[in-house]
């Protein structure tokens, strides 16, 4: 055997194989770096998309909390107005109460909104946010009941009289008088119950609103959240 030709051939094959392996390794490394780079970019875009979706749900959460505050504030003003009229004119709360024209719809959070609340907010704020619709809906139900009672009282047959000064009074006879008294008593009971709770609920609702907005703003930033309320002025009232 002529080793002078065989050995160079072996060395050439080994060298060629080594170069081929090296080339493949370099190519693999480049592809791996590119894959990781693309994956990193994909992960960033995914997180940005998820945060964008989160901010949209957070926006709706704030809208709903703002509505809770608006409804409770409206009810609080109605009670204050009723108390002022009663103190000025005399009579009872039920006689001076003017009901809302229509019942507001109930307020509730979706599963997606609750998930955002739980992912971002502190434990105390989470519980307060979750409780707020129940508080608001309870007042909505109470004022809806008051409106119905006022309507029922107006439907009780009565005798109207106008004195020399032009002041109108209503009187009831027999069973109508008993029914009227029962309805008025129920109204006064509900109104007296509300007057003790609604100022505290109003203050609580605006504190929850402020704390939620502060925590959302800290997480998303004002520009990403896209909305901001001046709540401090309500806390001072």
C-alpha positions as CSV (number, residue, x, y, z in Angstrom):
1,X,0.0,0.0,0.0
2,X,1.2,3.4,-0.9
3,X,0.9,5.3,2.4
4,X,2.2,8.5,0.8
5,X,-1.2,8.9,-0.9
6,X,-3.4,7.2,1.7
7,X,-2.3,9.4,4.7
8,X,-3.0,12.7,3.0
9,X,-6.3,11.4,1.9
10,X,-7.2,10.5,5.5
11,X,-6.0,13.9,6.8
12,X,-8.0,15.7,4.1
13,X,-11.1,13.8,4.9
14,X,-10.7,14.5,8.7
15,X,-9.9,18.1,8.0
16,X,-12.9,18.5,5.7
17,X,-15.1,16.8,8.2
18,X,-13.9,19.0,10.9
19,X,-14.5,22.1,8.8
20,X,-17.9,20.9,7.9
21,X,-18.8,20.2,11.6
22,X,-17.4,23.6,12.5
23,X,-19.4,25.3,9.8
24,X,-22.5,23.4,11.0
25,X,-21.8,24.4,14.6
26,X,-21.4,28.1,13.7
27,X,-24.6,27.9,11.6
28,X,-26.4,26.3,14.5
29,X,-25.2,28.9,16.9
30,X,-26.2,31.7,14.6
31,X,-29.7,30.2,14.2
32,X,-29.9,29.7,18.0
33,X,-29.0,33.3,18.7
34,X,-31.5,34.4,16.1
35,X,-34.2,32.1,17.6
36,X,-33.6,33.5,21.1
37,X,-33.6,37.1,19.8
38,X,-36.9,36.5,18.0
39,X,-38.3,34.7,21.0
40,X,-37.3,37.6,23.3
41,X,-38.9,40.0,20.9
42,X,-42.0,37.8,20.8
43,X,-42.1,37.6,24.6
44,X,-41.8,41.4,24.8
45,X,-44.6,41.9,22.3
46,X,-46.8,39.4,24.1
47,X,-46.2,41.1,27.5
48,X,-47.0,44.5,26.0
49,X,-50.2,43.1,24.4
50,X,-51.2,41.5,27.7
51,X,-50.5,44.7,29.6
52,X,-52.6,46.6,27.0
53,X,-55.5,44.3,27.6
54,X,-55.0,44.7,31.3
55,X,-55.1,48.5,31.1
56,X,-58.3,48.3,29.1
57,X,-59.9,46.2,31.8
58,X,-58.5,48.5,34.5
59,X,-60.0,51.4,32.6
60,X,-63.5,49.8,32.8
61,X,-63.0,49.0,36.5
62,X,-62.4,52.7,37.2
63,X,-65.4,53.6,35.1
64,X,-67.6,51.2,37.2
65,X,-66.1,52.4,40.5
66,X,-66.8,56.0,39.4
67,X,-70.4,55.1,38.7
68,X,-70.7,53.5,42.2
69,X,-69.4,56.8,43.6
70,X,-71.8,58.8,41.4
71,X,-74.9,56.7,42.4
72,X,-74.0,56.8,46.2
73,X,-73.3,60.5,46.0
74,X,-76.7,61.1,44.3
75,X,-78.5,59.1,47.0
76,X,-76.6,60.9,49.7
77,X,-77.6,64.3,48.3
78,X,-81.3,63.1,48.1
79,X,-81.2,62.2,51.8
80,X,-79.5,65.5,52.7
81,X,-82.2,67.4,50.7
82,X,-85.0,65.4,52.4
83,X,-83.6,66.2,55.9
84,X,-83.2,69.9,55.1
85,X,-86.8,70.1,53.8
86,X,-88.1,68.2,56.9
87,X,-86.2,70.6,59.3
88,X,-87.5,73.6,57.4
89,X,-91.1,72.5,56.8
90,X,-91.8,70.1,59.6
91,X,-93.4,66.7,59.1
92,X,-91.6,63.4,58.5
93,X,-88.9,62.3,56.1
94,X,-91.4,60.2,54.2
95,X,-93.6,63.3,53.6
96,X,-90.7,65.4,52.3
97,X,-88.9,62.7,50.3
98,X,-88.9,63.1,46.5
99,X,-87.9,59.8,44.8
100,X,-85.6,59.3,41.8
101,X,-87.5,59.1,38.5
102,X,-86.0,55.8,37.4
103,X,-84.0,52.9,38.9
104,X,-80.3,52.8,38.0
105,X,-79.0,49.5,36.7
106,X,-77.0,47.3,39.0
107,X,-73.2,47.4,38.9
108,X,-71.0,44.3,38.7
109,X,-67.5,43.3,37.6
110,X,-66.8,40.7,35.0
111,X,-64.4,37.8,35.6
112,X,-61.7,39.5,33.5
113,X,-62.0,42.7,35.5
114,X,-61.8,40.8,38.8
115,X,-58.6,39.1,37.5
116,X,-57.0,42.4,36.8
117,X,-58.0,43.7,40.2
118,X,-56.4,40.7,41.9
119,X,-53.2,40.8,39.8
120,X,-52.5,44.5,40.4
121,X,-54.1,45.7,43.6
122,X,-53.2,45.2,47.3
123,X,-55.1,42.7,49.4
124,X,-57.1,45.5,51.2
125,X,-57.9,47.3,48.0
126,X,-59.0,44.1,46.3
127,X,-61.6,43.4,49.1
128,X,-62.8,47.0,49.1
129,X,-63.3,47.0,45.3
130,X,-65.1,43.7,45.3
131,X,-67.5,44.9,48.1
132,X,-68.3,48.3,46.5
133,X,-70.8,47.0,43.9
134,X,-72.7,45.2,46.7
135,X,-72.9,48.4,48.8
136,X,-74.0,50.4,45.7
137,X,-76.6,47.8,44.6
138,X,-78.0,47.7,48.1
139,X,-78.6,51.4,48.0
140,X,-80.1,51.1,44.5
141,X,-82.5,48.5,45.8
142,X,-83.4,50.7,48.8
143,X,-84.2,53.8,46.7
144,X,-86.1,51.6,44.2
145,X,-88.2,50.4,47.2
146,X,-88.7,53.9,48.4
147,X,-89.9,55.0,45.0
148,X,-92.4,52.1,45.0
149,X,-93.6,53.0,48.5
150,X,-94.1,56.6,47.5
151,X,-96.1,55.5,44.5
152,X,-98.2,53.1,46.6
153,X,-99.0,55.9,49.0
154,X,-100.1,58.2,46.1
155,X,-102.5,55.4,45.0
156,X,-104.2,55.2,48.4
157,X,-107.6,56.9,48.0
158,X,-107.6,60.2,50.0
159,X,-109.7,63.3,50.6
160,X,-108.0,66.5,49.7
161,X,-108.7,69.8,51.5
162,X,-107.4,73.3,50.9
163,X,-107.5,75.8,53.8
164,X,-107.9,79.5,53.7
165,X,-104.2,80.0,53.1
166,X,-104.2,77.7,50.1
167,X,-102.4,74.9,51.9
168,X,-103.4,71.5,50.7
169,X,-103.8,68.6,53.1
170,X,-104.8,64.9,52.6
171,X,-106.9,62.8,54.9
172,X,-107.7,59.1,54.8
173,X,-110.7,57.1,56.0
174,X,-111.0,53.7,57.6
175,X,-108.7,51.0,56.0
176,X,-107.1,53.6,53.7
177,X,-105.9,55.5,56.7
178,X,-104.3,52.3,58.2
179,X,-102.7,51.4,54.9
180,X,-101.3,54.9,54.5
181,X,-99.8,54.9,58.0
182,X,-98.2,51.5,57.4
183,X,-96.6,52.7,54.1
184,X,-95.4,56.0,55.7
185,X,-94.0,54.1,58.7
186,X,-92.1,51.7,56.4
187,X,-90.8,54.7,54.3
188,X,-89.6,56.5,57.5
189,X,-87.9,53.3,58.7
190,X,-86.0,52.9,55.4
191,X,-85.1,56.6,55.2
192,X,-83.8,56.7,58.8
193,X,-81.7,53.6,58.2
194,X,-80.2,55.1,55.0
195,X,-79.4,58.4,56.7
196,X,-77.2,56.7,59.2
197,X,-75.2,54.6,56.6
198,X,-75.0,56.6,53.4
199,X,-72.6,59.3,54.5
200,X,-70.1,56.6,55.6
201,X,-70.7,54.6,52.4
202,X,-70.1,57.8,50.3
203,X,-66.8,58.5,52.0
204,X,-65.8,54.9,51.8
205,X,-66.6,54.7,48.0
206,X,-64.5,57.7,47.2
207,X,-61.5,56.3,49.3
208,X,-61.8,53.1,47.4
209,X,-61.9,55.0,44.1
210,X,-58.7,57.0,45.0
211,X,-56.8,54.0,46.2
212,X,-57.7,52.0,43.1
213,X,-56.7,54.8,40.8
214,X,-53.4,55.3,42.6
215,X,-52.5,51.6,42.4
216,X,-53.5,51.3,38.7
217,X,-51.6,54.5,37.9
218,X,-48.5,53.2,39.7
219,X,-48.7,50.0,37.7
220,X,-49.6,51.3,34.2
221,X,-48.7,55.0,34.3
222,X,-51.1,57.8,33.5
223,X,-50.6,57.7,29.8
224,X,-51.2,54.0,29.5
225,X,-54.2,54.1,31.7
226,X,-55.7,56.9,29.7
227,X,-57.9,58.5,32.3
228,X,-57.5,60.3,35.7
229,X,-60.0,61.7,38.1
230,X,-59.6,64.5,40.7
231,X,-61.0,62.6,43.6
232,X,-59.5,64.6,46.5
233,X,-62.1,67.3,46.3
234,X,-64.8,64.7,47.0
235,X,-62.9,63.3,50.0
236,X,-62.8,66.8,51.5
237,X,-66.6,67.2,51.4
